Amino acid sequence: MIITSNRAPSDWCLLSPNPVVAESLLDRLINASHQVIMNGPSYRPNKRPKGPTDKPSAT
């Protein structure tokens, strides 16, 4: 199973209406998980199609 999020797992409980269920779910997901945390600038601007008003990149 692959789960992606733009929030830290510690923030997930705040989004749930039932914190007990959220904590239980997080314990089960995170206990045996491998976390890949990616920091830095997004790749999305480099991959989007250029529009007629976009300036060329300075690379």
NORSULGI-V666853 format. One record per pair of residues at least 12 apart in sequence whose C-alpha atoms are under 10 Angstrom apart, sorted by the first residue. I is the first residue (numbers start at 0). J is the second residue. D is the distance in Angstrom with one decimal. If there is no record, write none. Layout:
{{I	J	D} {I	J	D}}
//
This chain:
{{0	28	9.8} {0	32	9.6} {1	32	9.7} {1	33	9.9} {2	28	9.5} {2	34	9.7} {3	34	9.8} {3	35	9.6} {7	36	9.4} {8	22	9.9} {8	25	7.4} {8	26	10.0} {8	28	9.8} {8	29	8.3} {9	22	9.3} {9	25	8.8} {11	25	8.1} {12	24	9.5} {12	25	8.2}}
//
